[in-house]
Amino acid sequence: MSTELATIVDQLTRRYLRELPASAARRIESMSLNDAVDELSQQSAPVLAPVWPSLAADRGADLLARLPESLARDLLGTLTPIEAVRFLGALDADDRQRLLATLDAELQATLRELMSYPEDSAGRLMDTRVRTFRLETTVGAALEVLRQSNGRSPRLLFLTDRDNHLRGQVPIQNVAMASPEARLRELAQVVPAAVRAMDAREEVVETFERHHQTDLPVVDLDGRLMGLIQHAMLVQALQEETSADIGAMVGVSPQERALSKPWFAVRKRLPWLQINLLTAFLAASVVGLFEATIAQFTALAVLLPVVAGQAGNAGQQALAVTMRGLTLREVTVRQWFAVTAKEVGVGLVNGLAVATTCGLGVWLWSGSLGLVLVITAAMVLAMVAAGFAGAVVPMALTRFGQDPAQSSSIILTTVTDVAGFFAFLGIATLLSKLL
């Protein structure tokens, strides 16, 4: 390749990385790790910085660990502290310490402080690079500081006293419209709400929703300003958590991506598949209890999946609604009785409606009144049990301090299968003289 052509390719590559970072991130994730390192090592930190936030945490961390040390250091310094912590947290302890040791003392201290907070706390979401202003600062002086700063344009100016206690806030539009000689004290508004660094993510979400703030200050126990949580950062964190919960409900690791290596996916999925197998044997053992009844009335084997399938769908609906209520804090564990009663009622009404349709179909197919009675009664009981389980399972797991997203689906599937099989075959045994 000629020197001129190589220069053109390099310029196009840099433009691609800067202007289409999300597309570039997907392309990097599809490459082998060695090829990606070779390509990225030729770029500078400012060119790579827009791409890195779009990378999966595990891939971004693996690349950081293998890039030239000077490039990795510059890249960590270019990223926001929150973004840097996201990738450092995905590294093993040795690589993390090695990269931290290359950074300047101030940035290193900031990143270590952020990583010291629990994963789901306000401290892990805050940006410590917040510019504050004194109450006596003039509007003209504040605007001059903002003009000279290279950071993000703030929506609010936060005011502190000489001890860094948070004393008020001023919308940037009010500053722009005020007289240059006016003091920020004269424009100050009360800060509607603030959170502490150790507050849980759920409390942060609740505060955002209650006060509709774009930036939420984080303070220590004495009210000193520590950092800000931007609404966009919180939304991103919630999207990642929701995505992880969806995967966890079916036994998929939060670290797995569409292009993860097959062996990694096997290691993360196989344990849950083995657990599913055990629960399937439990459901099969219920069927085995009624082996004689099935042998006598073969039509039961044809209709058995219908009852279990409908119960499973009804249970998943109840589970999804309950999980969403818990995630969005629409309900708490204390309201378990009201939620359960509602889902049982819904299961009863839906069960009666579905049983009517199902009974009509079975009558046209078999002409057996006894078979109609068996499947309609079983359908109602199974769907009531599914609604009950869909509400109680995530509530109970939350009450005992477990993640409801991690195993609710597996437990629910077992309950609905066992309830459906037992109800259908049990009623068939009791009414066998009508079949």
N, C-alpha and C positions, 0 to 999 in steps of 0.2 A: 504494500500500500504506500503510495507516495506521501510525502510530508504534507502537501496541500490537502489531499483527500483525508488524511488522518486528522488534520486540524478541523476540517468541516464536520467530520463524524463526532469529534469531541465537543464541538459547539452545539450540535444537534442534541447530543446526549445531555449536556448541561441544561439546555432549554427544556427538554422533556422532563427532567427531574424537577425543575423549578415550577413549570407551568402545569404539569399533570401528575402531581405527587401521588394521588390515590392509584392511578393507573400504573405508575412506576412501581409502587409498593407491591401490587398484585404480580407484576412481572418479576420482581426480585424474589417474591415468595415461591414462584414456580421454578426458579433456577436452583441448581444444586448449590450447596453452601460454599463450596470452593470456588465455583464460577462467579457467584455473587460477590465474594470477597475480592477476587481478582479485578472485577469490573469497578466496584465501589472504591477500591484503594486508590484509583487514579483520580478521584474527585476530591474536592475540598469540603470542609465542614459546612460552609454556608450553602453549598449546592445540595448537600445531602439532608440538611436540617428539615426542609419542608416535607420530605418523604418519610422520615422516621416515625412521626406520630401515626401514620397510616399502616405501619407494619404491625403484624401480630407480635405480642410481647415476647414470646419465645424466640421467634425468628430475629427480631431486632436485637435481643440480648445475645444470641449466638453470633451474630455479625459483629457486634461491638467487641466481643471477646476475641475475635480473630482479626479485626482490622489493625493496621499499624497503630502502635500505642499513641503516637502523636495525633493521628487523625481521630482516634476514639476520644482522646482527651478534649480536642477542640470541638468535637461533635457534642459531647456532654455539656460543654460550656455554652454551646449555642442553643441547645434545647431549653425549654422552660424547666425549672426544678421539678415540677410535677411529672412532666414527660420523662425526664431523666430517671426519676425514682421508679417509674413504671418499668423501665428496662433493667435498671440495676437490680430491682427486686426479683427479676426472673433469672438472674445469674446465680451460679453456685458461689459459695462464700469466698473461695480463693480468688476467682476472677473479679468478684465485686470489690474485694479489698485492694486488689492490684490496680484496678481502674480508679478507685477513689484516691489512692495514694498519689496518682499523677496530677490531680486537680489542685488548684490553689486553695489555701487554707480556708478562706471565707466560703467558697462554693462547697468545699468538702464538708464544712460544718453544717451548712444549710441542708445538704442532701442527707447527712447522717441524722439530723434532727427530724426531717420529714419521715425517714424510714423507721424512726423510733416509735412512731405512732401506729396504733393498730390499723389493719388493712381497711376496715370499714368505718374509720373515724373521720371527723372533720379535718384533723391535722394532715391526713394524707391527701386531702383534696385542695388544700389552700395553697395559694401563691404567695410566698413570703416577700416577693419583690414589689412591695406596695409603697408608693410615694405618699408621704403624709405632709401636712402643712400646719403651721402654728396658727392659733386663733388670731394673732395680731398681724399676720402676713397680709399685705395689700393685694388687691386683685391684680394690679399691674405686675407685681413681683411674681405672683403665682403663675400668671400667663407666660412670663418670660422663662420660668423654670420648665414649664410644659413644652415651650417651643424648642428648648435646648435638649430635651430628653429624647432618647431614641426608642423608648418603649411604647407599649400600647397606649392609645389615647383613652384616658379614663372617662367613665360616664359620671362618676362622683368623685369629688375631692373630700378626703376624710381629714378631719381636724383633730389634733391632739394637743395636750398641754405639755409643759416642759418635762413631765415624767412619762410621757408617751401614753397617757390615759386617753381613751377615745372620748371626744367631747361633742362631736357633731359631724354633719356632712353637708356638702353643697353640690347640687347638680351642676354639671359643667356648663349647661346653657345659661344658668343664672350668673355664673362667673363671666361668661362672654358678654352678657348684656349690662353688667354693672360698671360703675365708674372705676377707672384705674386706681383712684385714691381710696376707694372703699376698703374696709377691713373685712376679711373673711368671717370674722365673728358676727358682723352685721347680717351676713347672708346665711348663717348657719341654720340648719334644720336638725331636729332630733333624729337620731339613728333609730329606726323602727325596731330593729332586732339585731342581735349578734349571737354567735354561738361560741362555745369553748372548744379548744383543740381536741379534747377527748370525747366530745359528744358523738353519738352514733350517727351514721349516715342517714338513718330513718328520721332522726330528729332534725337534721339539716334539711331534708326534703320537706318535712312538715313546716319548718320555719319559712322556707321559700314560698310554699303554697299559701301560707297564712298571710304573709306580708307582701307578696308579689315584688320582691326586690331583685334587681339585676345582679348586684354584687353583695355578698353577705360577709361582713367583717368577722374575723375570728379573734377572740380576745383571751387573755389568760385569766386566772382567778382574781387578779386585781384590776381587771378591766383594761389592761394594756393591749394595744393593737399588735397582733402577731402576723396577720396576713389576711387575704381575701379569698373567698370562694366565688368564682365566676359561674354564672348560671350555665354557660355552655359546657364548662368542665363537669358540673354536676349531671347534666343531661347525658354526657358521654359516659360517665361512670355508671349511671343507671342503665343505659343501653347495654353496656358490657355485662352488668350484673344480670339483667333480664335474659340476655343471650346465654349466659352460663347456666341460669336456672332452667331454661328450656332444654338445654342439653343434659343437665343433671337428672331431669325427670325421666329420661329414657336411658340413663347410664352412660352418657358421653361426658368425657372430661372437659372442663372449661379451657384447658390448654390445647385441645385438639382443634385443628383447622382443616379446611377442605383439602389442602395440599400437604398435610402432615404425612410423615413417612408411615408406611403400612405397619411396621413393627410397633411403632409408638401407639398407633390406633388400636392394635390388637391388645397390647398391654393394658390400655385404659378401659377397653370395652369388655374384654373376656371375663373379668370377675363378676360383672353384673349379669352377663349372659348365663354364667353358672348359677347365680342366685335365682334367675328367672327359671332355669331348668328345675331347680328344687321346688319352687312354687308350682310349676306345671305338674310335677309328680304328685304334689299335694292335691291339686284339683282332680288329677286322674284317679287318685285313690278313692275320692268320693264317688266317681263313676263306678269304680270297682265294687263298691258296696251294693250296688243295684244291678249287678251283672245278670242275675236271674231274670229280673224284670225286663231288661233290654233284650235278652235272648228270647223271651216270650212274646214281646211286642216290638218288632224290629222298626216300626214307624217312629218309635221314640228316638232312635239313633239319628234319624234324618232330621228331626226337629230340635234336638238338643243344642246344636250351635246357634239356632235362632234366638233362644232365650238368653244364652250366655253372651252373645254378641250385642243384643239390645241392652242388657244390663251393663256391659262394659262401656258402651257409648254414653249411656245415661250417667254412669259414674264419672267418666272423664269430663262431662259437661259440668257436673257439680264440683269436681276437683278444680277445674280451670277457674270457675267463678270464685270459689273460696280462696284459692291461691292469689288471684288478682286482688281480692279484698284485703288479704293480709299484707301483700306487697305494697299496695297503695295506702295502707293504714285506714281503709274504710271500715274495717272491723278489727277487733282484738280478740284474744283468746277468751276473755270474759264474756263475750257475746256468743259463745259456742252453742248455747241452747237455742237462741233465736235463729242462728244460721242453720243449725241442724233441722229444726222444726220446719223452716222454710223449704229446705231441700227435700225432706221427707214428704211434705205436702206436694211439691212439684213432681216428685217421683210417683206419688199415688195417682195424681191426675193424669200425668203422661202415661203411666202404666195402664190405667183403665182405657185410655184412648187407643194406645198401641195394641192392647190385648183384644179390643173389639175388632180392629182391622185384622189382626192375626187370626183370631177365632173364625172370622168369616172365610179367610183364605184356607184354613185347615178344614173347615166344613166342606168347601167346594172340592178340595183335594181328596179327602178321605171319606167324607160322609159319616164320620163317627162323632156322635155327640159327646161321648166320653172323652175322646181325644181333645175336643174343643174345650171342655171344662178343665182338663189338666193343663193345657198350655196357657189358657187365659189366666187361671189362678196363679200359675207359676210366674207368668210374665209380670203380673202386678206385684207379687212378693219380691221378685228379683230386682225390679226397678226401684221399689221402695228401699230395699237394702243397699242398692247402688247409690242412691241419693244420700242415705245415711252415712255410708262409708266415705263418699266424696267430700262431705263436710267435716266429718270427725277425724279422719286420718291426718290431714295437714294441721288441724287445730291441735290434735294430741301431740304430734311431733314438735310443733312450736312450743307447746306447754312444757315439754321435757327437754327443751334446749337444743333440739336437733333441727337440721335444715330440712324443711318440708319438701323442698325441691329435689332433694337427693334420693329419696326412696318412696315418696307418696305414690307414684305411678305403679311401682312394683307391688306394693301392699294392696293398692286398690284393685289391680288386676286379679290378684289372688282372691280377694274378698268377693268380687263380682262373679268370678268363675265358680267358686265353691258355692256361693249363694244360689246362683242360677242352676247349677247342676243338681244341688240338693233339693231345691224347691221343685224343680220339674220332675225329677225321678222319685222324690219322696211322695209327691201328690199322686203320681202315676201308680205307685205301689199301693197307696191307700184306696185309690179308685179303680184298681185293676179289674174289678168285676164289671165295670162299665165300658171297658175297652174292647 
